Amino acid sequence: MGEFWPVSDVLAHLAGTWRTERSVRDLASRDTGAFTGTTVFRPLDEAGLLQLETGTFTWRGVARPAERTLRFLPGPTPGEADVRFADGRPFHRLDLTTGRHTAGHPCAADLYRGEYTVSDVDHWRTVWRVGGPAKDLLLTTDYARVG
């Protein structure tokens, strides 16, 4: 992805339903997996969006239901958001005003480093590298707007 699409209002941009496809690679074992499903960004009772991701995760040939919930709260400007876990713990800051953002999050002994890129109004991607004593993962997720 060479060109990025600037986002002036990140919460307005994300609101709605997205088709979600994620590849997961364990760089140590070379195992691969995939998630396919839907991500819905819906309004929170307070300001912000609730991200609900649901679908099927296949790992080592076994498919299982999977889900994830995050909160996207308003940042200091409309192009920014404060991303939090479902329980309210901080995850990372997100600034898509240039169409690209890198984020980091320490989690116990692991370090999550992510990059968000927006290619146009209907497509964006995240790439997360997770490293630690027991993890060496690369997670690439493509989002395409539904409707």
Secondary structure, DSSP 8 states (H G I E B T S, - for coil): -------S-HHHHH-EEEEEEEEEEETTT--EEEEEEEEEEEE-SSSSEEEEEEEEEEETTEEEEEEEEEEEEE-SSTTEEEEEETTS-EEEEEE-TTSEEEEEEEETTEEEEEEEEEEETTEEEEEEEEESSS-EEEEEEEEEE--
